[in-house]
Amino acid sequence: MRTLTKTLLATALAISSTVVFAEGEMKDQTIDPTVDSQPTPTFESLDANRDGSIVRSEVPSTHELSTLFASLDIDGDQKLSRAEFSTYLSGEDEEEAE
């Protein structure tokens, strides 16, 4: 019984130490608000119905692409083709290079 109690206490101590250590590391990290934390979506991940184009409703409203949708829709068909989506990706690459 004593061995079980010691094992449980040692496990609890190890877990709590890990949590405290992890919290300490997080406090030391600063968040840069200029860095976009949204991962760049792939065409396939946004084309939910797999019809070969992306409509506005397939883009999360919180994503930057949602606000740029109309300007990227060059032919005005209310969809983004692969080529139009590539324009978005190449624009992101240019911003990262600056």
C-alpha beads as a LAMMPS data file, in Angstrom:
LAMMPS data file: protein, C-alpha beads

98 atoms
97 bonds

1 atom types
1 bond types

-500.0 500.0 xlo xhi
-500.0 500.0 ylo yhi
-500.0 500.0 zlo zhi

Masses

1 110.0

Atoms # bond

1 1 1 0.000 0.000 0.000
2 1 1 2.855 2.383 0.834
3 1 1 4.468 1.693 -2.526
4 1 1 1.243 2.596 -4.314
5 1 1 0.927 5.833 -2.323
6 1 1 4.541 6.777 -3.061
7 1 1 4.054 6.016 -6.746
8 1 1 0.894 8.123 -6.925
9 1 1 2.572 11.021 -5.115
10 1 1 5.608 10.852 -7.380
11 1 1 3.378 10.824 -10.459
12 1 1 1.335 13.785 -9.203
13 1 1 4.525 15.707 -8.435
14 1 1 5.949 14.966 -11.881
15 1 1 2.770 16.110 -13.614
16 1 1 2.495 19.311 -11.606
17 1 1 6.166 20.109 -12.235
18 1 1 5.660 19.715 -15.958
19 1 1 2.646 22.039 -15.939
20 1 1 4.492 24.700 -13.940
21 1 1 7.520 24.416 -16.227
22 1 1 5.353 24.696 -19.349
23 1 1 3.512 27.731 -17.965
24 1 1 6.858 29.389 -17.221
25 1 1 8.006 28.876 -20.799
26 1 1 4.785 30.338 -22.162
27 1 1 5.191 33.474 -20.026
28 1 1 8.653 34.044 -21.461
29 1 1 7.396 34.007 -25.041
30 1 1 6.181 37.257 -26.484
31 1 1 3.451 37.358 -29.076
32 1 1 4.189 39.397 -32.159
33 1 1 0.883 40.901 -33.346
34 1 1 2.346 41.525 -36.801
35 1 1 2.681 37.800 -37.439
36 1 1 -0.419 36.210 -38.926
37 1 1 -1.135 33.092 -36.911
38 1 1 -3.570 31.717 -39.448
39 1 1 -2.079 28.877 -41.425
40 1 1 -2.271 29.305 -45.169
41 1 1 -5.087 27.093 -46.403
42 1 1 -4.667 24.859 -49.402
43 1 1 -7.054 24.954 -52.347
44 1 1 -8.135 21.412 -51.522
45 1 1 -8.855 22.223 -47.879
46 1 1 -11.144 25.102 -48.855
47 1 1 -12.911 23.387 -51.764
48 1 1 -15.256 21.532 -49.424
49 1 1 -17.549 20.112 -52.106
50 1 1 -14.609 19.199 -54.384
51 1 1 -16.093 20.926 -57.441
52 1 1 -12.804 22.515 -58.487
53 1 1 -13.599 26.021 -57.272
54 1 1 -13.964 27.868 -53.977
55 1 1 -17.126 29.824 -53.220
56 1 1 -17.295 32.470 -50.498
57 1 1 -19.257 30.185 -48.145
58 1 1 -16.351 27.696 -48.178
59 1 1 -13.975 30.312 -46.750
60 1 1 -14.104 30.895 -42.978
61 1 1 -15.374 34.428 -42.346
62 1 1 -12.491 35.060 -39.953
63 1 1 -9.839 34.316 -42.560
64 1 1 -8.126 37.068 -44.544
65 1 1 -9.144 35.351 -47.781
66 1 1 -12.765 36.118 -46.956
67 1 1 -12.137 39.855 -47.115
68 1 1 -10.047 39.563 -50.286
69 1 1 -12.461 37.242 -52.074
70 1 1 -14.069 39.828 -54.392
71 1 1 -10.737 41.304 -55.459
72 1 1 -9.322 37.850 -56.218
73 1 1 -12.401 36.801 -58.236
74 1 1 -11.032 38.257 -61.474
75 1 1 -13.774 36.923 -63.769
76 1 1 -16.576 37.855 -61.353
77 1 1 -18.194 34.408 -61.321
78 1 1 -18.459 34.389 -57.491
79 1 1 -15.919 31.535 -57.332
80 1 1 -12.167 31.307 -57.027
81 1 1 -10.491 29.066 -59.558
82 1 1 -7.112 27.468 -58.870
83 1 1 -5.463 30.278 -60.839
84 1 1 -7.276 32.978 -58.838
85 1 1 -6.392 31.213 -55.583
86 1 1 -2.755 31.019 -56.739
87 1 1 -2.824 34.810 -57.041
88 1 1 -3.730 34.934 -53.345
89 1 1 -0.878 32.577 -52.456
90 1 1 1.672 34.492 -54.519
91 1 1 0.556 37.723 -52.841
92 1 1 1.207 36.135 -49.444
93 1 1 4.670 35.056 -50.561
94 1 1 5.460 38.628 -51.598
95 1 1 4.300 39.984 -48.233
96 1 1 6.481 37.477 -46.371
97 1 1 9.500 38.478 -48.464
98 1 1 9.141 42.170 -47.517

Bonds

1 1 1 2
2 1 2 3
3 1 3 4
4 1 4 5
5 1 5 6
6 1 6 7
7 1 7 8
8 1 8 9
9 1 9 10
10 1 10 11
11 1 11 12
12 1 12 13
13 1 13 14
14 1 14 15
15 1 15 16
16 1 16 17
17 1 17 18
18 1 18 19
19 1 19 20
20 1 20 21
21 1 21 22
22 1 22 23
23 1 23 24
24 1 24 25
25 1 25 26
26 1 26 27
27 1 27 28
28 1 28 29
29 1 29 30
30 1 30 31
31 1 31 32
32 1 32 33
33 1 33 34
34 1 34 35
35 1 35 36
36 1 36 37
37 1 37 38
38 1 38 39
39 1 39 40
40 1 40 41
41 1 41 42
42 1 42 43
43 1 43 44
44 1 44 45
45 1 45 46
46 1 46 47
47 1 47 48
48 1 48 49
49 1 49 50
50 1 50 51
51 1 51 52
52 1 52 53
53 1 53 54
54 1 54 55
55 1 55 56
56 1 56 57
57 1 57 58
58 1 58 59
59 1 59 60
60 1 60 61
61 1 61 62
62 1 62 63
63 1 63 64
64 1 64 65
65 1 65 66
66 1 66 67
67 1 67 68
68 1 68 69
69 1 69 70
70 1 70 71
71 1 71 72
72 1 72 73
73 1 73 74
74 1 74 75
75 1 75 76
76 1 76 77
77 1 77 78
78 1 78 79
79 1 79 80
80 1 80 81
81 1 81 82
82 1 82 83
83 1 83 84
84 1 84 85
85 1 85 86
86 1 86 87
87 1 87 88
88 1 88 89
89 1 89 90
90 1 90 91
91 1 91 92
92 1 92 93
93 1 93 94
94 1 94 95
95 1 95 96
96 1 96 97
97 1 97 98
